């Protein structure tokens, strides 16, 4: 069950992205739940371009919790920022890259992996469960990858 506050945060995010200048897709637990995976969403995760991350920071400036900046870990890096919308943490990842064989891959183009669903009257782009399962597998999160694969086949 998706809580009303998550839908409000999604609606605000959707409004900030929908004028055509921000290429985006929902990812993470809310995306999974909206696609039928039995998980409890804890936040709203958005993947976008580098420019999209900074544009969202500008458009949602009053809600910024963590300003957008380039952050990296061993396996991934992105232009990361966070917002508080309707009491829900919204995280944005711009130009997300994964490390493979010691080198950074090109940033993920979300338009290659997204599909559209209707949520609360909104057309929302989400990353496909097939893509997400592959991404989790590559990050070594095998249990999550198996769960997503199971629901991708439905």
Order of alpha helices (4+ residues) and beta strands (2+ residues): alpha-beta-alpha-beta-alpha-beta-beta-beta-beta-beta-beta-alpha-alpha
